[in-house]
Amino acid sequence: MRVAWARARDSGHAEELYRVSVSAELISKVTDAVHAEILEWQSRALDEVSAIVSCDELRVKLREEGPVRNKAV
């Protein structure tokens, strides 16, 4: 029950933050598809030095009032 609540919460978060509708089922399918890779990544040996990438925006292509244009969200 707790997992279902979290996925419903994530669905609402995506809609609020990115203005896209994502079903809890889609979040569940994506989570299940990448779960094994995430566990493998979390248990990997770390390099002595790691690069850090910081992003303060996400660039997307949106169609608003006619033409498609790039927009930072």
Backbone torsions as a table, in degrees:
resi	resn	phi	psi	omega
1	MET	NA	-38.8	-179.3
2	ARG	-63.7	-39.7	179.2
3	VAL	-64.2	-42.9	179.1
4	ALA	-61.0	-40.5	178.6
5	TRP	-64.2	-43.1	-179.2
6	ALA	-63.7	-40.3	-179.5
7	ARG	-69.9	-36.5	175.3
8	ALA	-65.4	-39.4	176.9
9	ARG	-62.6	-44.4	179.3
10	ASP	-62.6	-37.2	177.6
11	SER	-61.8	-44.9	177.5
12	GLY	-65.2	-36.4	178.9
13	HIS	-63.6	-43.7	179.0
14	ALA	-62.2	-40.1	-179.9
15	GLU	-68.1	-42.9	-179.6
16	GLU	-66.9	-44.5	-174.1
17	LEU	-79.7	-44.4	-173.5
18	TYR	-109.8	-3.3	-178.8
19	ARG	58.8	40.2	174.9
20	VAL	-125.6	145.1	178.9
21	SER	-95.0	119.1	-179.5
22	VAL	-127.3	125.1	-178.1
23	SER	-75.5	155.7	175.8
24	ALA	-62.5	-32.4	177.8
25	GLU	-63.9	-41.2	178.5
26	LEU	-65.0	-43.6	177.9
27	ILE	-60.1	-40.8	179.0
28	SER	-63.1	-45.3	-179.4
29	LYS	-63.5	-43.5	180.0
30	VAL	-65.9	-44.6	179.0
31	THR	-59.1	-46.7	179.5
32	ASP	-63.1	-36.4	-177.9
33	ALA	-68.6	-31.9	-175.2
34	VAL	-106.1	-2.3	-174.3
35	HIS	-56.5	-47.8	-178.5
36	ALA	-62.6	-40.6	178.5
37	GLU	-65.4	-36.9	178.9
38	ILE	-64.9	-44.8	179.0
39	LEU	-61.8	-41.0	177.9
40	GLU	-63.2	-44.4	-179.9
41	TRP	-63.2	-40.5	-179.1
42	GLN	-66.3	-27.1	-176.9
43	SER	-99.1	8.7	-179.1
44	ARG	-71.2	158.3	174.1
45	ALA	-74.9	137.7	-179.1
46	LEU	-87.4	144.9	174.0
47	ASP	-73.2	159.1	177.2
48	GLU	-62.7	-39.3	179.5
49	VAL	-125.0	133.2	179.0
50	SER	-122.1	141.1	176.3
51	ALA	-76.8	146.3	177.1
52	ILE	-118.5	128.1	177.7
53	VAL	-116.3	129.0	180.0
54	SER	-119.3	129.0	178.2
55	CYS	-120.3	133.1	178.6
56	ASP	-111.3	7.2	175.7
57	GLU	-157.6	160.7	175.8
58	LEU	-118.8	124.8	-179.9
59	ARG	-92.9	125.6	179.4
60	VAL	-132.3	157.7	174.2
61	LYS	-97.9	124.2	-178.3
62	LEU	-127.7	144.7	172.7
63	ARG	-101.8	108.6	177.6
64	GLU	-127.7	119.0	178.0
65	GLU	54.3	50.4	175.1
66	GLY	114.3	-108.6	-171.5
67	PRO	-70.6	157.6	175.1
68	VAL	-80.7	136.2	178.7
69	ARG	-143.8	156.7	176.4
70	ASN	-77.0	142.4	-179.8
71	LYS	-146.3	141.3	175.8
72	ALA	-89.9	130.4	176.9
73	VAL	-124.3	NA	NA
